[in-house]
């Protein structure tokens, strides 16, 4: 088994010690289980999909407006604070 060294806050250490005693498990076993649960949860969620990937067919479909609203603040006149 490989070794991993990490730094945790005093509050995290106290919580880990408390959980370790309650579960009758070593701190290392609790951390291994937490990492396994995190990895399992991330894998179950599927691969990362960006907003561009989800709405890619909509990007560039609008015509007739300014190409980039951020390039000229006057395009935002009338929006925001009254």
PDB file with one MODEL, atoms N, CA, C and O in Angstrom:
MODEL        1
ATOM      1  N   UNK A   1       0.853  -1.177   0.000  1.00  0.00           N
ATOM      2  CA  UNK A   1       0.000   0.000   0.000  1.00  0.00           C
ATOM      3  C   UNK A   1       0.891   1.230   0.000  1.00  0.00           C
ATOM      4  O   UNK A   1       1.924   1.249   0.669  1.00  0.00           O
ATOM      5  N   UNK A   2       0.499   2.256  -0.744  1.00  0.00           N
ATOM      6  CA  UNK A   2       1.255   3.503  -0.831  1.00  0.00           C
ATOM      7  C   UNK A   2       0.948   4.404   0.354  1.00  0.00           C
ATOM      8  O   UNK A   2      -0.078   4.254   1.018  1.00  0.00           O
ATOM      9  N   UNK A   3       1.848   5.338   0.608  1.00  0.00           N
ATOM     10  CA  UNK A   3       1.683   6.300   1.691  1.00  0.00           C
ATOM     11  C   UNK A   3       1.426   7.678   1.107  1.00  0.00           C
ATOM     12  O   UNK A   3       2.064   8.085   0.136  1.00  0.00           O
ATOM     13  N   UNK A   4       0.473   8.397   1.718  1.00  0.00           N
ATOM     14  CA  UNK A   4       0.144   9.764   1.326  1.00  0.00           C
ATOM     15  C   UNK A   4       0.208  10.625   2.571  1.00  0.00           C
ATOM     16  O   UNK A   4      -0.381  10.282   3.596  1.00  0.00           O
ATOM     17  N   UNK A   5       0.909  11.727   2.494  1.00  0.00           N
ATOM     18  CA  UNK A   5       0.995  12.668   3.608  1.00  0.00           C
ATOM     19  C   UNK A   5       0.210  13.911   3.236  1.00  0.00           C
ATOM     20  O   UNK A   5       0.363  14.437   2.133  1.00  0.00           O
ATOM     21  N   UNK A   6      -0.636  14.388   4.154  1.00  0.00           N
ATOM     22  CA  UNK A   6      -1.392  15.597   3.882  1.00  0.00           C
ATOM     23  C   UNK A   6      -1.525  16.419   5.151  1.00  0.00           C
ATOM     24  O   UNK A   6      -1.368  15.910   6.261  1.00  0.00           O
ATOM     25  N   UNK A   7      -1.814  17.687   4.970  1.00  0.00           N
ATOM     26  CA  UNK A   7      -1.991  18.600   6.099  1.00  0.00           C
ATOM     27  C   UNK A   7      -3.477  18.882   6.251  1.00  0.00           C
ATOM     28  O   UNK A   7      -4.176  19.150   5.274  1.00  0.00           O
ATOM     29  N   UNK A   8      -3.951  18.819   7.496  1.00  0.00           N
ATOM     30  CA  UNK A   8      -5.345  19.118   7.800  1.00  0.00           C
ATOM     31  C   UNK A   8      -5.385  20.082   8.973  1.00  0.00           C
ATOM     32  O   UNK A   8      -4.432  20.189   9.745  1.00  0.00           O
ATOM     33  N   UNK A   9      -6.505  20.780   9.091  1.00  0.00           N
ATOM     34  CA  UNK A   9      -6.647  21.747  10.183  1.00  0.00           C
ATOM     35  C   UNK A   9      -6.850  21.012  11.509  1.00  0.00           C
ATOM     36  O   UNK A   9      -7.134  19.815  11.539  1.00  0.00           O
ATOM     37  N   UNK A  10      -6.698  21.749  12.585  1.00  0.00           N
ATOM     38  CA  UNK A  10      -6.903  21.163  13.915  1.00  0.00           C
ATOM     39  C   UNK A  10      -8.343  20.680  14.070  1.00  0.00           C
ATOM     40  O   UNK A  10      -8.583  19.641  14.684  1.00  0.00           O
ATOM     41  N   UNK A  11      -9.301  21.423  13.521  1.00  0.00           N
ATOM     42  CA  UNK A  11     -10.706  21.011  13.586  1.00  0.00           C
ATOM     43  C   UNK A  11     -10.939  19.711  12.821  1.00  0.00           C
ATOM     44  O   UNK A  11     -11.674  18.836  13.279  1.00  0.00           O
ATOM     45  N   UNK A  12     -10.309  19.592  11.655  1.00  0.00           N
ATOM     46  CA  UNK A  12     -10.446  18.368  10.872  1.00  0.00           C
ATOM     47  C   UNK A  12      -9.822  17.183  11.606  1.00  0.00           C
ATOM     48  O   UNK A  12     -10.376  16.084  11.597  1.00  0.00           O
ATOM     49  N   UNK A  13      -8.684  17.403  12.233  1.00  0.00           N
ATOM     50  CA  UNK A  13      -8.022  16.353  13.002  1.00  0.00           C
ATOM     51  C   UNK A  13      -8.909  15.897  14.156  1.00  0.00           C
ATOM     52  O   UNK A  13      -9.047  14.699  14.401  1.00  0.00           O
ATOM     53  N   UNK A  14      -9.505  16.843  14.858  1.00  0.00           N
ATOM     54  CA  UNK A  14     -10.383  16.503  15.978  1.00  0.00           C
ATOM     55  C   UNK A  14     -11.593  15.711  15.492  1.00  0.00           C
ATOM     56  O   UNK A  14     -11.967  14.713  16.109  1.00  0.00           O
ATOM     57  N   UNK A  15     -12.201  16.139  14.406  1.00  0.00           N
ATOM     58  CA  UNK A  15     -13.363  15.426  13.861  1.00  0.00           C
ATOM     59  C   UNK A  15     -12.972  14.027  13.395  1.00  0.00           C
ATOM     60  O   UNK A  15     -13.719  13.069  13.594  1.00  0.00           O
ATOM     61  N   UNK A  16     -11.808  13.913  12.777  1.00  0.00           N
ATOM     62  CA  UNK A  16     -11.333  12.610  12.317  1.00  0.00           C
ATOM     63  C   UNK A  16     -11.082  11.669  13.492  1.00  0.00           C
ATOM     64  O   UNK A  16     -11.444  10.493  13.442  1.00  0.00           O
ATOM     65  N   UNK A  17     -10.472  12.182  14.530  1.00  0.00           N
ATOM     66  CA  UNK A  17     -10.239  11.363  15.731  1.00  0.00           C
ATOM     67  C   UNK A  17     -11.556  10.898  16.345  1.00  0.00           C
ATOM     68  O   UNK A  17     -11.694   9.737  16.732  1.00  0.00           O
ATOM     69  N   UNK A  18     -12.518  11.806  16.431  1.00  0.00           N
ATOM     70  CA  UNK A  18     -13.817  11.476  17.006  1.00  0.00           C
ATOM     71  C   UNK A  18     -14.531  10.409  16.169  1.00  0.00           C
ATOM     72  O   UNK A  18     -15.064   9.441  16.713  1.00  0.00           O
ATOM     73  N   UNK A  19     -14.537  10.590  14.863  1.00  0.00           N
ATOM     74  CA  UNK A  19     -15.180   9.620  13.981  1.00  0.00           C
ATOM     75  C   UNK A  19     -14.464   8.270  14.040  1.00  0.00           C
ATOM     76  O   UNK A  19     -15.096   7.214  13.996  1.00  0.00           O
ATOM     77  N   UNK A  20     -13.150   8.323  14.140  1.00  0.00           N
ATOM     78  CA  UNK A  20     -12.348   7.104  14.222  1.00  0.00           C
ATOM     79  C   UNK A  20     -12.728   6.292  15.454  1.00  0.00           C
ATOM     80  O   UNK A  20     -12.879   5.073  15.381  1.00  0.00           O
ATOM     81  N   UNK A  21     -12.877   6.961  16.557  1.00  0.00           N
ATOM     82  CA  UNK A  21     -13.259   6.267  17.797  1.00  0.00           C
ATOM     83  C   UNK A  21     -14.676   5.715  17.698  1.00  0.00           C
ATOM     84  O   UNK A  21     -14.927   4.585  18.115  1.00  0.00           O
ATOM     85  N   UNK A  22     -15.601   6.495  17.153  1.00  0.00           N
ATOM     86  CA  UNK A  22     -16.994   6.064  17.042  1.00  0.00           C
ATOM     87  C   UNK A  22     -17.142   4.868  16.120  1.00  0.00           C
ATOM     88  O   UNK A  22     -17.929   3.963  16.396  1.00  0.00           O
ATOM     89  N   UNK A  23     -16.395   4.859  15.032  1.00  0.00           N
ATOM     90  CA  UNK A  23     -16.526   3.797  14.034  1.00  0.00           C
ATOM     91  C   UNK A  23     -15.605   2.612  14.322  1.00  0.00           C
ATOM     92  O   UNK A  23     -15.683   1.585  13.648  1.00  0.00           O
ATOM     93  N   UNK A  24     -14.732   2.753  15.323  1.00  0.00           N
ATOM     94  CA  UNK A  24     -13.747   1.712  15.651  1.00  0.00           C
ATOM     95  C   UNK A  24     -12.888   1.373  14.438  1.00  0.00           C
ATOM     96  O   UNK A  24     -12.636   0.208  14.130  1.00  0.00           O
ATOM     97  N   UNK A  25     -12.446   2.437  13.758  1.00  0.00           N
ATOM     98  CA  UNK A  25     -11.584   2.308  12.588  1.00  0.00           C
ATOM     99  C   UNK A  25     -10.396   3.245  12.759  1.00  0.00           C
ATOM    100  O   UNK A  25     -10.474   4.238  13.482  1.00  0.00           O
ATOM    101  N   UNK A  26      -9.314   2.924  12.097  1.00  0.00           N
ATOM    102  CA  UNK A  26      -8.157   3.826  12.136  1.00  0.00           C
ATOM    103  C   UNK A  26      -8.455   5.071  11.308  1.00  0.00           C
ATOM    104  O   UNK A  26      -9.343   5.076  10.456  1.00  0.00           O
ATOM    105  N   UNK A  27      -7.692   6.121  11.577  1.00  0.00           N
ATOM    106  CA  UNK A  27      -7.847   7.349  10.788  1.00  0.00           C
ATOM    107  C   UNK A  27      -7.546   7.058   9.323  1.00  0.00           C
ATOM    108  O   UNK A  27      -8.224   7.570   8.432  1.00  0.00           O
ATOM    109  N   UNK A  28      -6.541   6.247   9.079  1.00  0.00           N
ATOM    110  CA  UNK A  28      -6.180   5.910   7.701  1.00  0.00           C
ATOM    111  C   UNK A  28      -7.324   5.210   6.977  1.00  0.00           C
ATOM    112  O   UNK A  28      -7.603   5.502   5.814  1.00  0.00           O
ATOM    113  N   UNK A  29      -7.986   4.285   7.671  1.00  0.00           N
ATOM    114  CA  UNK A  29      -9.103   3.566   7.035  1.00  0.00           C
ATOM    115  C   UNK A  29     -10.265   4.514   6.746  1.00  0.00           C
ATOM    116  O   UNK A  29     -10.907   4.406   5.701  1.00  0.00           O
ATOM    117  N   UNK A  30     -10.536   5.437   7.658  1.00  0.00           N
ATOM    118  CA  UNK A  30     -11.597   6.412   7.409  1.00  0.00           C
ATOM    119  C   UNK A  30     -11.274   7.280   6.195  1.00  0.00           C
ATOM    120  O   UNK A  30     -12.146   7.539   5.365  1.00  0.00           O
ATOM    121  N   UNK A  31     -10.038   7.725   6.091  1.00  0.00           N
ATOM    122  CA  UNK A  31      -9.644   8.562   4.966  1.00  0.00           C
ATOM    123  C   UNK A  31      -9.696   7.754   3.671  1.00  0.00           C
ATOM    124  O   UNK A  31     -10.152   8.266   2.648  1.00  0.00           O
ATOM    125  N   UNK A  32      -9.237   6.496   3.694  1.00  0.00           N
ATOM    126  CA  UNK A  32      -9.334   5.643   2.500  1.00  0.00           C
ATOM    127  C   UNK A  32     -10.777   5.498   2.050  1.00  0.00           C
ATOM    128  O   UNK A  32     -11.073   5.590   0.858  1.00  0.00           O
ATOM    129  N   UNK A  33     -11.672   5.272   2.998  1.00  0.00           N
ATOM    130  CA  UNK A  33     -13.093   5.122   2.659  1.00  0.00           C
ATOM    131  C   UNK A  33     -13.679   6.425   2.120  1.00  0.00           C
ATOM    132  O   UNK A  33     -14.487   6.404   1.192  1.00  0.00           O
ATOM    133  N   UNK A  34     -13.279   7.545   2.689  1.00  0.00           N
ATOM    134  CA  UNK A  34     -13.769   8.840   2.213  1.00  0.00           C
ATOM    135  C   UNK A  34     -13.294   9.097   0.781  1.00  0.00           C
ATOM    136  O   UNK A  34     -14.060   9.577  -0.055  1.00  0.00           O
ATOM    137  N   UNK A  35     -12.035   8.776   0.504  1.00  0.00           N
ATOM    138  CA  UNK A  35     -11.504   8.959  -0.851  1.00  0.00           C
ATOM    139  C   UNK A  35     -12.232   8.038  -1.822  1.00  0.00           C
ATOM    140  O   UNK A  35     -12.600   8.462  -2.918  1.00  0.00           O
ATOM    141  N   UNK A  36     -12.444   6.790  -1.436  1.00  0.00           N
ATOM    142  CA  UNK A  36     -13.148   5.841  -2.301  1.00  0.00           C
ATOM    143  C   UNK A  36     -14.573   6.313  -2.580  1.00  0.00           C
ATOM    144  O   UNK A  36     -15.054   6.199  -3.707  1.00  0.00           O
ATOM    145  N   UNK A  37     -15.247   6.841  -1.564  1.00  0.00           N
ATOM    146  CA  UNK A  37     -16.616   7.339  -1.749  1.00  0.00           C
ATOM    147  C   UNK A  37     -16.620   8.551  -2.681  1.00  0.00           C
ATOM    148  O   UNK A  37     -17.497   8.673  -3.537  1.00  0.00           O
ATOM    149  N   UNK A  38     -15.655   9.434  -2.518  1.00  0.00           N
ATOM    150  CA  UNK A  38     -15.563  10.617  -3.372  1.00  0.00           C
ATOM    151  C   UNK A  38     -15.318  10.221  -4.828  1.00  0.00           C
ATOM    152  O   UNK A  38     -15.970  10.733  -5.738  1.00  0.00           O
ATOM    153  N   UNK A  39     -14.383   9.315  -5.034  1.00  0.00           N
ATOM    154  CA  UNK A  39     -14.078   8.866  -6.391  1.00  0.00           C
ATOM    155  C   UNK A  39     -15.283   8.160  -7.000  1.00  0.00           C
ATOM    156  O   UNK A  39     -15.599   8.371  -8.171  1.00  0.00           O
ATOM    157  N   UNK A  40     -15.954   7.328  -6.218  1.00  0.00           N
ATOM    158  CA  UNK A  40     -17.141   6.639  -6.711  1.00  0.00           C
ATOM    159  C   UNK A  40     -18.242   7.610  -7.093  1.00  0.00           C
ATOM    160  O   UNK A  40     -18.916   7.426  -8.107  1.00  0.00           O
ATOM    161  N   UNK A  41     -18.424   8.638  -6.287  1.00  0.00           N
ATOM    162  CA  UNK A  41     -19.449   9.650  -6.566  1.00  0.00           C
ATOM    163  C   UNK A  41     -19.112  10.415  -7.834  1.00  0.00           C
ATOM    164  O   UNK A  41     -19.990  10.671  -8.658  1.00  0.00           O
ATOM    165  N   UNK A  42     -17.848  10.782  -7.997  1.00  0.00           N
ATOM    166  CA  UNK A  42     -17.426  11.509  -9.195  1.00  0.00           C
ATOM    167  C   UNK A  42     -17.583  10.647 -10.443  1.00  0.00           C
ATOM    168  O   UNK A  42     -18.010  11.137 -11.489  1.00  0.00           O
ATOM    169  N   UNK A  43     -17.242   9.369 -10.338  1.00  0.00           N
ATOM    170  CA  UNK A  43     -17.369   8.470 -11.489  1.00  0.00           C
ATOM    171  C   UNK A  43     -18.827   8.236 -11.853  1.00  0.00           C
ATOM    172  O   UNK A  43     -19.161   8.115 -13.032  1.00  0.00           O
ATOM    173  N   UNK A  44     -19.694   8.171 -10.852  1.00  0.00           N
ATOM    174  CA  UNK A  44     -21.125   7.939 -11.090  1.00  0.00           C
ATOM    175  C   UNK A  44     -21.754   9.144 -11.789  1.00  0.00           C
ATOM    176  O   UNK A  44     -22.723   8.999 -12.535  1.00  0.00           O
ATOM    177  N   UNK A  45     -21.203  10.325 -11.545  1.00  0.00           N
ATOM    178  CA  UNK A  45     -21.741  11.542 -12.151  1.00  0.00           C
ATOM    179  C   UNK A  45     -21.431  11.614 -13.640  1.00  0.00           C
ATOM    180  O   UNK A  45     -22.047  12.398 -14.361  1.00  0.00           O
ATOM    181  N   UNK A  46     -20.492  10.814 -14.103  1.00  0.00           N
ATOM    182  CA  UNK A  46     -20.122  10.826 -15.512  1.00  0.00           C
ATOM    183  C   UNK A  46     -19.051  11.857 -15.789  1.00  0.00           C
ATOM    184  O   UNK A  46     -18.625  12.576 -14.886  1.00  0.00           O
ATOM    185  N   UNK A  47     -18.622  11.930 -17.016  1.00  0.00           N
ATOM    186  CA  UNK A  47     -17.549  12.867 -17.357  1.00  0.00           C
ATOM    187  C   UNK A  47     -18.031  14.310 -17.301  1.00  0.00           C
ATOM    188  O   UNK A  47     -19.224  14.586 -17.427  1.00  0.00           O
ATOM    189  N   UNK A  48     -17.087  15.225 -17.110  1.00  0.00           N
ATOM    190  CA  UNK A  48     -17.400  16.648 -17.068  1.00  0.00           C
ATOM    191  C   UNK A  48     -17.907  17.091 -18.434  1.00  0.00           C
ATOM    192  O   UNK A  48     -17.304  16.778 -19.461  1.00  0.00           O
ATOM    193  N   UNK A  49     -19.010  17.816 -18.440  1.00  0.00           N
ATOM    194  CA  UNK A  49     -19.559  18.373 -19.672  1.00  0.00           C
ATOM    195  C   UNK A  49     -19.714  19.874 -19.458  1.00  0.00           C
ATOM    196  O   UNK A  49     -20.405  20.306 -18.535  1.00  0.00           O
ATOM    197  N   UNK A  50     -19.073  20.663 -20.308  1.00  0.00           N
ATOM    198  CA  UNK A  50     -19.121  22.113 -20.158  1.00  0.00           C
ATOM    199  C   UNK A  50     -20.442  22.667 -20.686  1.00  0.00           C
ATOM    200  O   UNK A  50     -21.187  21.984 -21.389  1.00  0.00           O
ATOM    201  N   UNK A  51     -20.709  23.914 -20.330  1.00  0.00           N
ATOM    202  CA  UNK A  51     -21.905  24.595 -20.838  1.00  0.00           C
ATOM    203  C   UNK A  51     -21.842  24.709 -22.354  1.00  0.00           C
ATOM    204  O   UNK A  51     -22.866  24.607 -23.031  1.00  0.00           O
ATOM    205  N   UNK A  52     -20.647  24.921 -22.888  1.00  0.00           N
ATOM    206  CA  UNK A  52     -20.488  25.003 -24.343  1.00  0.00           C
ATOM    207  C   UNK A  52     -20.846  23.671 -25.000  1.00  0.00           C
ATOM    208  O   UNK A  52     -21.492  23.646 -26.047  1.00  0.00           O
ATOM    209  N   UNK A  53     -20.431  22.572 -24.389  1.00  0.00           N
ATOM    210  CA  UNK A  53     -20.782  21.255 -24.932  1.00  0.00           C
ATOM    211  C   UNK A  53     -22.295  21.044 -24.924  1.00  0.00           C
ATOM    212  O   UNK A  53     -22.859  20.508 -25.878  1.00  0.00           O
ATOM    213  N   UNK A  54     -22.940  21.463 -23.854  1.00  0.00           N
ATOM    214  CA  UNK A  54     -24.385  21.263 -23.727  1.00  0.00           C
ATOM    215  C   UNK A  54     -25.182  22.154 -24.693  1.00  0.00           C
ATOM    216  O   UNK A  54     -26.221  21.740 -25.207  1.00  0.00           O
ATOM    217  N   UNK A  55     -24.700  23.357 -24.932  1.00  0.00           N
ATOM    218  CA  UNK A  55     -25.444  24.305 -25.763  1.00  0.00           C
ATOM    219  C   UNK A  55     -24.692  24.639 -27.045  1.00  0.00           C
ATOM    220  O   UNK A  55     -24.925  25.686 -27.648  1.00  0.00           O
ATOM    221  N   UNK A  56     -23.803  23.767 -27.456  1.00  0.00           N
ATOM    222  CA  UNK A  56     -22.970  24.034 -28.616  1.00  0.00           C
ATOM    223  C   UNK A  56     -23.745  24.354 -29.872  1.00  0.00           C
ATOM    224  O   UNK A  56     -23.294  25.156 -30.691  1.00  0.00           O
ATOM    225  N   UNK A  57     -24.911  23.739 -30.040  1.00  0.00           N
ATOM    226  CA  UNK A  57     -25.694  24.005 -31.248  1.00  0.00           C
ATOM    227  C   UNK A  57     -26.313  25.395 -31.233  1.00  0.00           C
ATOM    228  O   UNK A  57     -26.745  25.887 -32.276  1.00  0.00           O
ATOM    229  N   UNK A  58     -26.363  26.037 -30.063  1.00  0.00           N
ATOM    230  CA  UNK A  58     -26.940  27.373 -29.967  1.00  0.00           C
ATOM    231  C   UNK A  58     -25.900  28.473 -30.141  1.00  0.00           C
ATOM    232  O   UNK A  58     -26.243  29.615 -30.446  1.00  0.00           O
ATOM    233  N   UNK A  59     -24.638  28.129 -29.949  1.00  0.00           N
ATOM    234  CA  UNK A  59     -23.573  29.124 -30.042  1.00  0.00           C
ATOM    235  C   UNK A  59     -23.463  29.603 -31.479  1.00  0.00           C
ATOM    236  O   UNK A  59     -23.284  28.812 -32.405  1.00  0.00           O
ATOM    237  N   UNK A  60     -23.572  30.905 -31.645  1.00  0.00           N
ATOM    238  CA  UNK A  60     -23.444  31.510 -32.958  1.00  0.00           C
ATOM    239  C   UNK A  60     -24.703  31.458 -33.804  1.00  0.00           C
ATOM    240  O   UNK A  60     -24.660  31.823 -34.979  1.00  0.00           O
ATOM    241  N   UNK A  61     -25.825  31.016 -33.245  1.00  0.00           N
ATOM    242  CA  UNK A  61     -27.040  30.895 -34.054  1.00  0.00           C
ATOM    243  C   UNK A  61     -27.803  32.222 -34.150  1.00  0.00           C
ATOM    244  O   UNK A  61     -28.704  32.347 -34.978  1.00  0.00           O
ATOM    245  N   UNK A  62     -27.460  33.212 -33.321  1.00  0.00           N
ATOM    246  CA  UNK A  62     -28.142  34.503 -33.333  1.00  0.00           C
ATOM    247  C   UNK A  62     -27.404  35.449 -34.264  1.00  0.00           C
ATOM    248  O   UNK A  62     -26.179  35.550 -34.211  1.00  0.00           O
ATOM    249  N   UNK A  63     -28.138  36.134 -35.105  1.00  0.00           N
ATOM    250  CA  UNK A  63     -27.486  37.101 -35.986  1.00  0.00           C
ATOM    251  C   UNK A  63     -28.204  38.438 -35.869  1.00  0.00           C
ATOM    252  O   UNK A  63     -29.371  38.484 -35.481  1.00  0.00           O
ATOM    253  N   UNK A  64     -27.522  39.513 -36.198  1.00  0.00           N
ATOM    254  CA  UNK A  64     -28.127  40.829 -36.185  1.00  0.00           C
ATOM    255  C   UNK A  64     -27.755  41.674 -34.991  1.00  0.00           C
ATOM    256  O   UNK A  64     -28.005  42.879 -35.003  1.00  0.00           O
ATOM    257  N   UNK A  65     -27.174  41.100 -33.968  1.00  0.00           N
ATOM    258  CA  UNK A  65     -26.778  41.867 -32.798  1.00  0.00           C
ATOM    259  C   UNK A  65     -25.298  42.188 -32.849  1.00  0.00           C
ATOM    260  O   UNK A  65     -24.599  41.768 -33.772  1.00  0.00           O
ATOM    261  N   UNK A  66     -24.811  42.939 -31.852  1.00  0.00           N
ATOM    262  CA  UNK A  66     -23.382  43.214 -31.809  1.00  0.00           C
ATOM    263  C   UNK A  66     -22.628  41.899 -31.576  1.00  0.00           C
ATOM    264  O   UNK A  66     -23.124  41.029 -30.860  1.00  0.00           O
ATOM    265  N   UNK A  67     -21.465  41.744 -32.155  1.00  0.00           N
ATOM    266  CA  UNK A  67     -20.732  40.486 -32.028  1.00  0.00           C
ATOM    267  C   UNK A  67     -20.281  40.197 -30.596  1.00  0.00           C
ATOM    268  O   UNK A  67     -20.160  39.037 -30.204  1.00  0.00           O
ATOM    269  N   UNK A  68     -20.033  41.246 -29.822  1.00  0.00           N
ATOM    270  CA  UNK A  68     -19.557  41.029 -28.458  1.00  0.00           C
ATOM    271  C   UNK A  68     -20.050  42.167 -27.579  1.00  0.00           C
ATOM    272  O   UNK A  68     -19.544  43.286 -27.665  1.00  0.00           O
ATOM    273  N   UNK A  69     -21.030  41.890 -26.737  1.00  0.00           N
ATOM    274  CA  UNK A  69     -21.588  42.935 -25.872  1.00  0.00           C
ATOM    275  C   UNK A  69     -20.556  43.492 -24.906  1.00  0.00           C
ATOM    276  O   UNK A  69     -20.656  44.646 -24.489  1.00  0.00           O
ATOM    277  N   UNK A  70     -19.580  42.694 -24.552  1.00  0.00           N
ATOM    278  CA  UNK A  70     -18.592  43.167 -23.588  1.00  0.00           C
ATOM    279  C   UNK A  70     -17.619  44.167 -24.184  1.00  0.00           C
ATOM    280  O   UNK A  70     -16.895  44.839 -23.448  1.00  0.00           O
ATOM    281  N   UNK A  71     -17.590  44.276 -25.505  1.00  0.00           N
ATOM    282  CA  UNK A  71     -16.614  45.170 -26.123  1.00  0.00           C
ATOM    283  C   UNK A  71     -17.039  46.636 -26.068  1.00  0.00           C
ATOM    284  O   UNK A  71     -16.200  47.524 -26.218  1.00  0.00           O
ATOM    285  N   UNK A  72     -18.324  46.900 -25.855  1.00  0.00           N
ATOM    286  CA  UNK A  72     -18.781  48.281 -25.810  1.00  0.00           C
ATOM    287  C   UNK A  72     -19.844  48.415 -24.712  1.00  0.00           C
ATOM    288  O   UNK A  72     -20.960  47.923 -24.877  1.00  0.00           O
ATOM    289  N   UNK A  73     -19.513  49.070 -23.602  1.00  0.00           N
ATOM    290  CA  UNK A  73     -20.441  49.169 -22.478  1.00  0.00           C
ATOM    291  C   UNK A  73     -21.763  49.867 -22.824  1.00  0.00           C
ATOM    292  O   UNK A  73     -22.751  49.654 -22.122  1.00  0.00           O
ATOM    293  N   UNK A  74     -21.819  50.685 -23.872  1.00  0.00           N
ATOM    294  CA  UNK A  74     -23.068  51.385 -24.179  1.00  0.00           C
ATOM    295  C   UNK A  74     -24.161  50.404 -24.612  1.00  0.00           C
ATOM    296  O   UNK A  74     -25.343  50.747 -24.573  1.00  0.00           O
ATOM    297  N   UNK A  75     -23.783  49.184 -25.027  1.00  0.00           N
ATOM    298  CA  UNK A  75     -24.780  48.180 -25.365  1.00  0.00           C
ATOM    299  C   UNK A  75     -25.624  47.810 -24.145  1.00  0.00           C
ATOM    300  O   UNK A  75     -26.730  47.288 -24.281  1.00  0.00           O
ATOM    301  N   UNK A  76     -25.096  48.083 -22.964  1.00  0.00           N
ATOM    302  CA  UNK A  76     -25.796  47.731 -21.730  1.00  0.00           C
ATOM    303  C   UNK A  76     -26.522  48.923 -21.117  1.00  0.00           C
ATOM    304  O   UNK A  76     -27.021  48.820 -19.996  1.00  0.00           O
ATOM    305  N   UNK A  77     -26.595  50.053 -21.823  1.00  0.00           N
ATOM    306  CA  UNK A  77     -27.349  51.205 -21.325  1.00  0.00           C
ATOM    307  C   UNK A  77     -28.803  50.805 -21.067  1.00  0.00           C
ATOM    308  O   UNK A  77     -29.421  50.124 -21.886  1.00  0.00           O
ATOM    309  N   UNK A  78     -29.335  51.228 -19.936  1.00  0.00           N
ATOM    310  CA  UNK A  78     -30.722  50.925 -19.600  1.00  0.00           C
ATOM    311  C   UNK A  78     -30.883  49.627 -18.808  1.00  0.00           C
ATOM    312  O   UNK A  78     -31.985  49.309 -18.362  1.00  0.00           O
ATOM    313  N   UNK A  79     -29.811  48.887 -18.633  1.00  0.00           N
ATOM    314  CA  UNK A  79     -29.879  47.663 -17.844  1.00  0.00           C
ATOM    315  C   UNK A  79     -29.198  47.902 -16.511  1.00  0.00           C
ATOM    316  O   UNK A  79     -28.260  48.694 -16.423  1.00  0.00           O
ATOM    317  N   UNK A  80     -29.657  47.237 -15.492  1.00  0.00           N
ATOM    318  CA  UNK A  80     -29.001  47.326 -14.195  1.00  0.00           C
ATOM    319  C   UNK A  80     -29.637  48.374 -13.313  1.00  0.00           C
ATOM    320  O   UNK A  80     -30.861  48.487 -13.247  1.00  0.00           O
ATOM    321  N   UNK A  81     -28.786  49.154 -12.623  1.00  0.00           N
ATOM    322  CA  UNK A  81     -29.248  50.138 -11.653  1.00  0.00           C
ATOM    323  C   UNK A  81     -30.143  51.182 -12.324  1.00  0.00           C
ATOM    324  O   UNK A  81     -29.927  51.571 -13.471  1.00  0.00           O
ATOM    325  N   UNK A  82     -31.141  51.615 -11.580  1.00  0.00           N
ATOM    326  CA  UNK A  82     -32.108  52.577 -12.105  1.00  0.00           C
ATOM    327  C   UNK A  82     -31.660  53.978 -11.801  1.00  0.00           C
ATOM    328  O   UNK A  82     -32.342  54.936 -12.164  1.00  0.00           O
TER     329      UNK A  82
ENDMDL
END
